[in-house]
Amino acid sequence: MLPDLSQFTVHREVTDADLDGTVLPGLHATFHRRTAGSRIESVGVYRYAGVEVFMAWGYVDEPHCRFTAYAGPHGWGAPRRGCPSVDAVRDQLATLGPVPTPH
């Protein structure tokens, strides 16, 4: 099940977001947070050229995402365990147009 963003507040935004240390120019991320007991849940929603590409979520005190879901032409796909794959995101961005390469 995908996170209900109406239950979160915007925490911060990042332009030219990075995935696992790889900067993807043009990838914009909006991070949302909410308190869940003694922990803080976080959801990152990533867009390219204004189009939602994927979201990743988990807890801020954990080093990696618990789940990722990719957007497709018919809506969001099923959540997958773990962080988004840089290669999968690059492939998805390529369907939206030219993907800038980092210098």
N, CA, C and O atoms as a DFTB+ gen file, in Angstrom:
412 C
 N C O
     1  1       0.844      -1.181       0.000
     2  2       0.000       0.000       0.000
     3  2       0.885       1.238       0.000
     4  3       1.870       1.311       0.735
     5  1       0.528       2.199      -0.822
     6  2       1.298       3.442      -0.905
     7  2       0.991       4.359       0.272
     8  3      -0.115       4.322       0.811
     9  1       1.954       5.179       0.675
    10  2       1.697       6.142       1.748
    11  2       0.638       7.162       1.321
    12  3       0.582       7.558       0.157
    13  1      -0.183       7.573       2.255
    14  2      -1.191       8.610       2.026
    15  2      -0.538       9.949       2.346
    16  3      -0.406      10.309       3.516
    17  1      -0.132      10.685       1.326
    18  2       0.595      11.936       1.539
    19  2      -0.226      12.996       2.259
    20  3       0.343      13.949       2.792
    21  1      -1.540      12.857       2.288
    22  2      -2.360      13.830       3.017
    23  2      -2.114      13.736       4.521
    24  3      -2.496      14.635       5.271
    25  1      -1.477      12.650       4.963
    26  2      -1.167      12.452       6.373
    27  2       0.226      12.971       6.747
    28  3       0.629      12.879       7.906
    29  1       0.958      13.513       5.773
    30  2       2.334      13.983       5.953
    31  2       2.409      15.484       5.703
    32  3       1.506      16.071       5.108
    33  1       3.498      16.097       6.167
    34  2       3.779      17.499       5.842
    35  2       5.079      17.558       5.049
    36  3       5.966      16.720       5.214
    37  1       5.172      18.563       4.189
    38  2       6.384      18.724       3.384
    39  2       7.529      19.117       4.309
    40  3       7.400      20.032       5.122
    41  1       8.633      18.425       4.177
    42  2       9.818      18.675       4.994
    43  2      10.849      19.512       4.226
    44  3      11.361      20.500       4.752
    45  1      11.155      19.114       2.974
    46  2      12.102      19.865       2.163
    47  2      11.992      19.435       0.704
    48  3      11.378      18.419       0.379
    49  1      12.608      20.240      -0.169
    50  2      12.645      19.934      -1.599
    51  2      14.080      20.002      -2.095
    52  3      14.883      20.792      -1.596
    53  1      14.398      19.170      -3.080
    54  2      15.748      19.103      -3.636
    55  2      15.644      19.092      -5.158
    56  3      14.857      18.343      -5.736
    57  1      16.453      19.937      -5.795
    58  2      16.575      19.937      -7.245
    59  2      17.839      19.167      -7.603
    60  3      18.822      19.224      -6.864
    61  1      17.831      18.456      -8.710
    62  2      18.958      17.607      -9.114
    63  2      19.284      16.619      -7.995
    64  3      20.400      16.570      -7.479
    65  1      18.277      15.847      -7.648
    66  2      18.388      14.881      -6.552
    67  2      19.377      13.775      -6.898
    68  3      19.653      13.498      -8.065
    69  1      19.896      13.158      -5.851
    70  2      20.800      12.027      -6.077
    71  2      20.181      10.746      -5.542
    72  3      19.392      10.756      -4.598
    73  1      20.563       9.647      -6.172
    74  2      20.157       8.320      -5.725
    75  2      21.421       7.556      -5.406
    76  3      22.241       7.290      -6.285
    77  1      21.570       7.213      -4.168
    78  2      22.714       6.415      -3.743
    79  2      24.030       7.046      -4.209
    80  3      24.952       6.347      -4.630
    81  1      24.103       8.387      -4.127
    82  2      25.321       9.104      -4.488
    83  2      25.435       9.484      -5.949
    84  3      26.391      10.159      -6.329
    85  1      24.480       9.069      -6.788
    86  2      24.490       9.418      -8.204
    87  2      23.501      10.548      -8.446
    88  3      22.294      10.360      -8.299
    89  1      24.010      11.734      -8.819
    90  2      23.147      12.880      -9.088
    91  2      22.490      12.688     -10.448
    92  3      23.153      12.367     -11.434
    93  1      21.180      12.889     -10.483
    94  2      20.424      12.793     -11.735
    95  2      19.880      14.184     -12.045
    96  3      18.840      14.570     -11.510
    97  1      20.568      14.945     -12.903
    98  2      20.130      16.305     -13.229
    99  2      18.683      16.315     -13.717
   100  3      18.274      15.490     -14.534
   101  1      17.928      17.270     -13.193
   102  2      16.529      17.411     -13.579
   103  2      15.569      16.616     -12.713
   104  3      14.356      16.802     -12.805
   105  1      16.096      15.727     -11.867
   106  2      15.233      14.948     -10.974
   107  2      14.954      15.793      -9.733
   108  3      15.881      16.191      -9.027
   109  1      13.697      16.060      -9.474
   110  2      13.270      16.912      -8.363
   111  2      12.621      16.029      -7.297
   112  3      11.786      15.181      -7.612
   113  1      13.002      16.227      -6.054
   114  2      12.457      15.422      -4.950
   115  2      11.778      16.313      -3.921
   116  3      12.292      17.372      -3.560
   117  1      10.626      15.871      -3.457
   118  2       9.926      16.510      -2.346
   119  2       9.819      15.476      -1.239
   120  3       9.288      14.384      -1.442
   121  1      10.328      15.831      -0.064
   122  2      10.331      14.912       1.072
   123  2       9.250      15.309       2.066
   124  3       9.119      16.477       2.433
   125  1       8.488      14.324       2.488
   126  2       7.374      14.514       3.417
   127  2       7.667      13.715       4.678
   128  3       8.303      12.663       4.628
   129  1       7.192      14.233       5.817
   130  2       7.421      13.533       7.084
   131  2       6.176      13.571       7.959
   132  3       5.300      14.423       7.817
   133  1       6.142      12.595       8.881
   134  2       5.126      12.593       9.941
   135  2       5.660      11.784      11.104
   136  3       6.493      10.894      10.932
   137  1       5.177      12.100      12.274
   138  2       5.553      11.370      13.482
   139  2       4.713      10.105      13.565
   140  3       3.502      10.129      13.348
   141  1       5.371       9.014      13.878
   142  2       4.698       7.718      14.048
   143  2       5.181       7.130      15.368
   144  3       6.164       6.391      15.407
   145  1       4.488       7.462      16.435
   146  2       4.941       7.043      17.769
   147  2       6.227       7.767      18.101
   148  3       6.268       8.998      18.077
   149  1       7.274       7.028      18.409
   150  2       8.558       7.637      18.749
   151  2       9.463       7.782      17.524
   152  3      10.616       8.192      17.657
   153  1       8.955       7.452      16.336
   154  2       9.761       7.488      15.115
   155  2       9.189       8.507      14.128
   156  3       8.080       9.013      14.298
   157  1       9.973       8.786      13.107
   158  2       9.524       9.701      12.059
   159  2       9.535       8.957      10.735
   160  3      10.560       8.425      10.309
   161  1       8.368       8.933      10.091
   162  2       8.257       8.335       8.769
   163  2       8.589       9.390       7.722
   164  3       8.301      10.574       7.903
   165  1       9.193       8.951       6.634
   166  2       9.576       9.850       5.553
   167  2       9.159       9.248       4.213
   168  3       9.276       8.042       3.994
   169  1       8.667      10.114       3.319
   170  2       8.329       9.708       1.957
   171  2       8.967      10.713       1.020
   172  3       8.776      11.919       1.176
   173  1       9.719      10.230       0.054
   174  2      10.269      11.081      -0.992
   175  2       9.497      10.835      -2.269
   176  3       9.349       9.691      -2.701
   177  1       8.998      11.914      -2.883
   178  2       8.301      11.812      -4.161
   179  2       9.204      12.491      -5.191
   180  3       9.576      13.653      -5.034
   181  1       9.545      11.762      -6.230
   182  2      10.510      12.229      -7.222
   183  2       9.814      12.484      -8.552
   184  3       9.014      11.675      -9.022
   185  1      10.144      13.647      -9.156
   186  2       9.543      14.050     -10.425
   187  2      10.642      14.421     -11.407
   188  3      11.724      14.867     -11.023
   189  1      10.337      14.225     -12.676
   190  2      11.231      14.636     -13.747
   191  2      10.363      15.336     -14.781
   192  3       9.376      14.772     -15.253
   193  1      10.730      16.571     -15.136
   194  2       9.953      17.372     -16.090
   195  2       8.498      17.469     -15.639
   196  3       7.585      17.469     -16.466
   197  1       8.286      17.551     -14.321
   198  2       6.950      17.703     -13.764
   199  2       6.142      16.425     -13.660
   200  3       4.998      16.455     -13.206
   201  1       6.712      15.303     -14.071
   202  2       6.011      14.019     -14.055
   203  2       6.518      13.175     -12.882
   204  3       7.726      13.017     -12.706
   205  1       5.598      12.637     -12.084
   206  2       5.997      11.762     -10.986
   207  2       6.632      10.499     -11.545
   208  3       6.086       9.860     -12.444
   209  1       7.797      10.146     -10.999
   210  2       8.560       9.009     -11.496
   211  2       8.551       7.858     -10.485
   212  3       8.313       6.706     -10.849
   213  1       8.809       8.177      -9.231
   214  2       8.769       7.142      -8.193
   215  2       8.647       7.800      -6.837
   216  3       8.845       9.005      -6.687
   217  1       8.315       6.977      -5.847
   218  2       8.347       7.414      -4.456
   219  2       9.043       6.332      -3.655
   220  3       8.971       5.146      -3.976
   221  1       9.718       6.770      -2.610
   222  2      10.422       5.850      -1.724
   223  2      10.119       6.270      -0.290
   224  3      10.017       7.461       0.005
   225  1       9.976       5.290       0.598
   226  2       9.606       5.644       1.966
   227  2      10.182       4.671       2.986
   228  3      10.626       3.567       2.671
   229  1      10.147       5.149       4.229
   230  2      10.677       4.379       5.357
   231  2      10.735       5.277       6.574
   232  3       9.914       6.180       6.733
   233  1      11.710       5.024       7.431
   234  2      11.899       5.801       8.662
   235  2      13.224       6.537       8.585
   236  3      14.204       6.007       8.061
   237  1      13.258       7.760       9.108
   238  2      14.473       8.572       8.993
   239  2      15.644       7.996       9.784
   240  3      16.795       8.321       9.493
   241  1      15.377       7.145      10.781
   242  2      16.477       6.576      11.565
   243  2      17.041       5.295      10.951
   244  3      17.907       4.660      11.553
   245  1      16.569       4.906       9.772
   246  2      17.099       3.745       9.062
   247  2      17.947       4.214       7.879
   248  3      17.622       5.228       7.261
   249  1      19.019       3.503       7.555
   250  2      19.934       3.975       6.511
   251  2      19.387       3.854       5.088
   252  3      19.885       4.518       4.179
   253  1      18.374       3.018       4.886
   254  2      17.857       2.807       3.533
   255  2      16.336       2.834       3.525
   256  3      15.690       2.730       4.567
   257  1      15.781       2.975       2.329
   258  2      14.327       2.973       2.145
   259  2      13.769       1.587       2.472
   260  3      14.420       0.567       2.244
   261  1      12.578       1.578       2.999
   262  2      11.899       0.292       3.203
   263  2      11.224      -0.158       1.921
   264  3      11.248      -1.340       1.578
   265  1      10.613       0.802       1.205
   266  2       9.864       0.471      -0.006
   267  2      10.040       1.548      -1.065
   268  3      10.364       2.698      -0.766
   269  1       9.816       1.140      -2.316
   270  2       9.819       2.035      -3.476
   271  2       8.658       1.628      -4.368
   272  3       8.348       0.443      -4.495
   273  1       8.016       2.618      -4.988
   274  2       6.993       2.354      -6.001
   275  2       7.296       3.253      -7.196
   276  3       7.611       4.434      -7.043
   277  1       7.194       2.671      -8.383
   278  2       7.445       3.420      -9.617
   279  2       6.111       3.801     -10.254
   280  3       5.152       3.029     -10.231
   281  1       6.068       5.003     -10.820
   282  2       4.875       5.456     -11.529
   283  2       4.929       4.931     -12.953
   284  3       6.007       4.799     -13.533
   285  1       3.788       4.640     -13.503
   286  2       3.707       4.164     -14.879
   287  2       2.576       4.865     -15.597
   288  3       1.922       5.735     -15.023
   289  1       2.338       4.503     -16.834
   290  2       1.300       5.171     -17.613
   291  2      -0.109       4.970     -17.044
   292  3      -1.022       5.732     -17.362
   293  1      -0.283       3.952     -16.211
   294  2      -1.608       3.667     -15.651
   295  2      -1.645       3.867     -14.144
   296  3      -2.505       3.305     -13.467
   297  1      -0.720       4.663     -13.612
   298  2      -0.690       4.928     -12.178
   299  2       0.512       4.285     -11.512
   300  3       1.470       3.885     -12.173
   301  1       0.445       4.194     -10.210
   302  2       1.560       3.661      -9.423
   303  2       1.600       2.147      -9.480
   304  3       0.568       1.478      -9.437
   305  1       2.815       1.619      -9.576
   306  2       3.016       0.179      -9.502
   307  2       3.004      -0.274      -8.058
   308  3       2.924       0.540      -7.138
   309  1       3.083      -1.559      -7.871
   310  2       3.091      -2.135      -6.524
   311  2       4.378      -1.771      -5.800
   312  3       5.438      -1.708      -6.421
   313  1       4.301      -1.532      -4.499
   314  2       5.512      -1.257      -3.727
   315  2       6.481      -2.437      -3.794
   316  3       6.079      -3.601      -3.792
   317  1       7.772      -2.098      -3.852
   318  2       8.847      -3.095      -3.839
   319  2       9.716      -2.822      -2.623
   320  3       9.876      -1.671      -2.215
   321  1      10.267      -3.855      -2.054
   322  2      11.156      -3.682      -0.901
   323  2      12.439      -2.982      -1.333
   324  3      12.971      -3.237      -2.413
   325  1      12.920      -2.100      -0.471
   326  2      14.213      -1.461      -0.673
   327  2      14.160      -0.137      -1.415
   328  3      13.095       0.390      -1.738
   329  1      15.355       0.374      -1.668
   330  2      15.535       1.671      -2.324
   331  2      15.357       1.549      -3.837
   332  3      15.430       0.452      -4.391
   333  1      15.124       2.682      -4.498
   334  2      15.011       2.649      -5.953
   335  2      16.353       2.307      -6.596
   336  3      17.410       2.664      -6.076
   337  1      16.297       1.622      -7.713
   338  2      17.493       1.278      -8.472
   339  2      17.850       2.436      -9.399
   340  3      16.995       2.921     -10.141
   341  1      19.099       2.881      -9.363
   342  2      19.538       3.965     -10.236
   343  2      19.289       3.587     -11.699
   344  3      18.821       4.416     -12.480
   345  1      19.593       2.356     -12.069
   346  2      19.384       1.920     -13.447
   347  2      17.907       1.931     -13.830
   348  3      17.555       2.362     -14.928
   349  1      17.046       1.461     -12.937
   350  2      15.602       1.457     -13.223
   351  2      15.083       2.876     -13.377
   352  3      14.257       3.140     -14.251
   353  1      15.556       3.794     -12.541
   354  2      15.121       5.191     -12.635
   355  2      15.632       5.808     -13.936
   356  3      14.881       6.514     -14.608
   357  1      16.880       5.563     -14.304
   358  2      17.406       6.080     -15.575
   359  2      16.581       5.572     -16.747
   360  3      16.262       6.336     -17.658
   361  1      16.234       4.291     -16.731
   362  2      15.410       3.728     -17.799
   363  2      14.051       4.413     -17.854
   364  3      13.539       4.714     -18.932
   365  1      13.480       4.654     -16.694
   366  2      12.179       5.302     -16.638
   367  2      12.273       6.749     -17.124
   368  3      11.397       7.214     -17.853
   369  1      13.326       7.461     -16.727
   370  2      13.502       8.845     -17.170
   371  2      13.682       8.906     -18.684
   372  3      13.224       9.853     -19.324
   373  1      14.342       7.910     -19.257
   374  2      14.575       7.892     -20.701
   375  2      13.261       7.848     -21.474
   376  3      13.199       8.331     -22.605
   377  1      12.208       7.278     -20.883
   378  2      10.906       7.253     -21.557
   379  2      10.249       8.627     -21.548
   380  3       9.324       8.883     -22.319
   381  1      10.733       9.521     -20.665
   382  2      10.150      10.869     -20.555
   383  2      10.890      11.884     -21.416
   384  3      10.402      12.997     -21.607
   385  1      12.049      11.524     -21.935
   386  2      12.823      12.444     -22.765
   387  2      14.300      12.281     -22.486
   388  3      14.698      11.414     -21.709
   389  1      15.115      13.109     -23.116
   390  2      16.554      13.011     -22.916
   391  2      16.935      13.190     -21.457
   392  3      16.452      14.106     -20.791
   393  1      17.786      12.331     -20.970
   394  2      18.258      12.407     -19.587
   395  2      19.638      13.031     -19.599
   396  3      20.559      12.476     -20.198
   397  1      19.804      14.191     -18.940
   398  2      21.127      14.799     -18.888
   399  2      22.124      13.883     -18.194
   400  3      21.767      13.193     -17.239
   401  1      23.351      13.867     -18.655
   402  2      24.388      13.081     -18.005
   403  2      25.217      13.993     -17.125
   404  3      25.523      15.117     -17.524
   405  1      25.590      13.536     -15.931
   406  2      26.402      14.366     -15.036
   407  2      27.813      14.538     -15.615
   408  3      28.336      13.657     -16.296
   409  1      28.403      15.686     -15.326
   410  2      29.773      15.972     -15.778
   411  2      30.754      15.759     -14.662
   412  3      31.955      15.950     -14.851
